[in-house]
Amino acid sequence: MNQNNSEQKDFYHGLAEEVSLFTGAWRIFRKNRLALWGLIIFMIFFIVAVCGLILTTGDSPVLDPAKVRLSEKLLGPLGPVNEEMVKPGDRPLLRLYLLGTDDLGRDVFARMMQGAWVSLTVGFVAVGIAVFIGIVMGGIAGYYGNLRINFMQALSMVAFLISMVFFVSGQRDMALNLLLAALFFMSLSMAYYFLSTKGGRSPGALRFLLFDTVSVDSLIMRFVDIMLCFPSFFLILTVVAILPASIYNIMIVIGLTSWMGTTRFVRAEFLSLREQDFVSAAKVMGISDMSIIFRHMIPNAIAPVLVSATIGIAGAILTEAGLSFLGFGVPPPHATWGNILSDGKRFIFDAPWLTYIPGLSILIVVLAFNLFGEGLREALNPKLRRK
């Protein structure tokens, strides 16, 4: 009986220790008032975005962001509807234009609600793509960094990665050509390996191209350095101008051009973790590399990734707003905060709410995500915790 009681005490003591880790991080996080306000604003933004999806979609939406009422154009916030000029089915909710109307008489409140969901979707999906690529690339560079590959294998890897980018973006012919090039480079590498193991002699130029001269870590990190050399926004602007206008292309392009920071974080964590005792013990026990990476290393390296992802969502929202402001963002009929701001710049003196409302919304949401991310960084990193 006493043994059972002691086992129960140990069990509950273990649970208490697990809870205390989360509780300690939460206590540190809530001491940061700015980060707490960032979390609150993020939750409000999430609720508003979900409500915007529900209220602005369907055959007969409660809030119709595309309804044109030319007789009601450029009305100020809280402006009443003219019931004589607007049919009952075209009247806004509460019979008030809560945030006014634009130059076509469209309800700005309905467009802002729809734009909130678009911004949230672009932010989360783009960052999800970037985090996935960053974890894969950083994990390979950190865990298999000492593995050396030859020049043709490196070319085949690069061609394969670029072919996947073109395939996802809809350029299937270009993706097929690059995939064939990757297979050609890999076949050359295999041919050289076969000749060298059989004692054959290959031409000097072929030996030079296929000699083991680069490590996986060097290849990936030099590719990261090349990507960081390009101005991200102008690179995104160029790619978006070439591809067809689509909300999916916007999310994919932003995600494919913002994974470098996550790669560096994950690589640094993996380089530190692969020398730890628990990783060495797992290798001695015969556990596979995939199991070590996904069950032991990634959970221990995910904290800086979460911080990077939180701040990255703010960057993705800001990038989408900038693209929409310039006319390269999400195409109509979708309303985004960026194109609302773009439409309002022509009426900055006659209808200033068309500029101030989306501009302040972008400012508050981006600032909230940044403050929330900084609070997470402080709570999850013991070196940055306040005493």
N, C-alpha and C positions, 0 to 999 in steps of 0.2 A: 504493500500500500504506500509506504514511504517512497519507494522507488518511483511509483507512478506519479506521485505528487511532485517529486523533484524533476521528472521528465516534463511534466506540464509547466512547471516554473521556467525551465530552460526554454521551452517552446514559446511561452508568452514573452520571456525576456528577449528572445531573438526577434519576435514581432515588434516589440517596443523599440529595439535598436533600429530596425528597418524604418519604422514610422518616424523615429527621431531624426533620421537623415533628411527626410522630406520636410519635417517640421523645422529643422534648423535652417534649411535653405529658405523656407517661406518666411521665417522670422527675420532673416537678413533682408529678404526682398521687400517685405512690407515696411521696413524702416526707411527705405528710400521712397519718399513721398512722390517724387516725380515719376519714378518707375511704376508706382501703384496707380497714379493717375493715367499713365500710359496704358496699363492693363485695363482699367475701367473704360477708357475711350475705345480701346480695341474691341472690348465686348459689346459696347454700344454700336460701334461700326458694324460688327458682325451681325447683330440683331437687325439693324437697319437694312443691311444688304440682303439678308434672308427675306425680310418683309417686302423689300423691293422686288425680289424675284417672284414672290407669291402675288403681289398686287398688280404687277405690270405685265404679266404673261397671260396667255389664254386668248380665246376668241373674243370675249367681252371682258377685258380687264377692269378692275376697280379704278386703277389709275392708268390712263392711256397716254404714254409719253409722245406718241406720234400723231395725236389728234390735232388738226390744224383748225384754228378759229381766227380768221383774218380780222374779224370785227373786234377781237379782244387783244390785239397785239400790243406789246410793250406796256402792259399793266403792272403796277408796282406790287410789292408784297402785301398780302391780305386784301387784295383788290376783289370786290364783289363781282359776280358774274352778271352779265346783262341778260336777264331771262327772256327779254323780248327778241334778242338777236340769236341766242344759242338754244338749240333744241334740247329737250330734257335728257336725251341720251348722250349728249355731248357735254353736259355740265360737269364740272369737277366735283370731287368729294367735298362735302360740307358747303358747296356752292361758293367757295372762296378759292382764290389762287394764293395759296399760302406763301409761295416764294415768287409770285408774279408770273408773267408770261414773256416769251421771247418775241422776235420780230414776225413770227408766223402764228402767234397766238397759242403756242404749245405751253402746257403747264410745266413750269420749271421744277416744281416739287416732284412731279411724276418723273421727269427726266433725271433729276438728281437721285431719286430712288433706284431707277434702273442703272444709272451710272455707278452707284455704290456696289451693286452686284457684279458689274463688269470689272470694276477695279479690284474687288476682292478675288474674283476668279483668275484674272490675269496675274495678280500677285502670288497667289498660292500655287497655281499650276506652273508658272515660270520658275518660281523658287523650288518647287518639287523636282522639276527637270534638272535644274542646276545642282541641287543637293544630291540627286541620284548619280549624275555624272561625276560630281566631285568626290563622293564616297568611293565610287569604283576606281577612278583614276588615282586618287590619293591612296587608297588601300593597296592598289597594285604597286605604286611607287614606293610606299613605305614598307610593305611586306616582301615583295619580290624585287626590291631595288637593286640587289647585287647580281641579279640574273642578267647575263649579257646576251645580246642578240646581234645578228649580223645586219648589214646595211639593207639587204633585200627584205628581211623580215620587218625591219623598221618601216620601210616604204609600204609594205603590205598592210601593216597596222594602221598607218596614217591614211592610206587609200580606203581601207575598210571603214574607219571612223567617219571620214568625209562622205563616203557613199551613204552611210546611215543618215547623215544630216540632210543630204539631198532627197533621200527616200521619204523621210518624214515630212519634208517641206513640199512634196508633190512632184519634184523633178525626177521622175522614174527613169527616164533615158540616161540622164547624167549619172544617177546612182548605179545603174546597171553597168555602164562603162567603167566606173571606178571600181566596182566589185570585180569585174573581169581583170582589171589591172592588178588588184590585190592578189587574185588567184595566180596571175602570171608571175608576180614577184615571189610569191610563196613557192611556186613550182621550181623557179630558178634556185631558190635556197635549198630545196629538197634535192635537186639534181647535184648541186655542189656537195652536199652532205653525203650523197650516195657515192660520188666519185672519190671523195677524200677517204671514206671508210673502206673502199675497195682497193685503195692504193693507186688509183688513177691520177693523172695529172691534168689539171685544168689550166686554161690560159691565164697569163698574169693579170690581165684586166679583170677577169672574172673572179680570181682569187682576191683581188683588192676590194671589189664590190661586196663580196660575200664573207670577208674576214670579220671575226668578232671584234668590233671596235666600239660599241656603245652599250651602256647598261640601260636597263628599263627605266631606272630612276632618272638618269640623265636625259633620256629621250622624252619622258613625260614632262619633266620640269622645264626643259628647253622649249617644248611646245607651249607650256604655260607662260613662259617669258615672252614668247612671240605674240601670244594672244593679248598679253598685258601691254604690249607696245602700241597696239591700235587703240585710238580713242573709242571707247565702247559705244557711246551714243551715235557717233558718226558711222561706225561699223553697222550698228543696228539699222540706222537710217538708210544706208546703202542697200542692205539686204532686203529690207521691207519695200524699198522702191522697186526692186527687181521682182519680188514675189507677188502673187495676186493678193489683193487686200482681203484679209480675213482675220477674225479674232484668234483663230487657232494658230495662224502663222505668227501673229504678234507674240503669243505666249511661247511658242517654240523658239523664236529668234531671241527673245529676251533670256530664256533659259539657257540656250546654247552659247550665249556670250557673257554669262555671269557665274560660271562654275569654277573659275580659277581660284578665288579665295577659299572656297570650301576644300578644294584639292590640297591647297597648302596646309590648311588646318589638319585635315585627316592624315596627310603624309607625316606631319610633325608628330602627331599623337601616335601613329603606328611605329615610327622610328623609336619612340620612347618605350612603347608597350612591348615591342617584340623582344626587348632585352630583359623583360621582367621575369621573375621566377615562375609565375603561373603559366606563362607561355612556354617556357622551357620544359616545365613538367608535363604540359599537354603534349608536346612533341615527343617526349620520352615515352609517354603512354600510348603512342601510336595514333593519336587523334588526327584526322585529316586536316589539311590546311584550310579548307572551306569552313569546317566546323570551328576551328580556332578563330578564324576571321569574323564569322557571323555571330558566334555564340559568346566569344570572350573578348575580342578586341573592339569591334564596333560599338557594343554597349558602353565600354569604357571611354570611347573616343567621341561619343555623340554630343556631349555637353557643349563644346565650342561650335559644333555644327548647328545646334539649335539656336545659339546666339547669332551666328552668321545668317541663318535662314530668317530669323525675325527681322534683322536689319535689312536683309535682302528683299523682303516683301515690300518694305517702304521704298527701296530703290526701284523695284519693278513697277509699283504704282506710279511713281514719279516719272519713270521712263515712258510708260503707256500714256500718261497725261501729256507729256511733251510731244510724243509722236502724234497724238490726236490733235493737239493744238496746231501742229504744222501741217495737218491734213494727211498724214501717213498712218494714222492709227486705225482703230476699229471702224469699219465702214458703216454708213447708215443702213438700216434704220435704228441700229443700236445707239443709244445715247451714252456718252461717257463724260466724265467731268472735264476732260481735256477739250472735247469738241464743243461743249457748252461754253467753256471759257473762250474758245476760238470764235464762236458765233457772237459772243458778247463784246469782243474788242472793238467792233464797229460802232457800238452804241454806248461807249464808256461814259459819255456825258449825259446822254438822253436816258439810258437805262443802266445805271451803274451796278444794280444788283446782279445783272447777268455776268459781271466780272468778279464782284466781291464774293458772292455766295460759293461758286465752285473753287475760286482761288483760296478762300479761307478754309474750305473743307479739305482740300489737298494739303494745305499747310498743317492743319490740326492732325489729320490722320497720319501723315508721314512723320511728324514730330512725335506722336504717340507711339508709333512702332519703334522709333529710334530710342526713346526713353525706356520703353519696355525691354528692348534688347540690351541696353546698357545695364538695366537692373538685373536681368538674367545673367549677364556676364559677371557681375559682382557677386551674385548669390551662388553661382555654380563654380566659381574659381576661388579656392581658399586663399590664394595669394592676394586677391583684391578685396577680400572681406574686411569690412570696417571693424575695428576693435571696440 
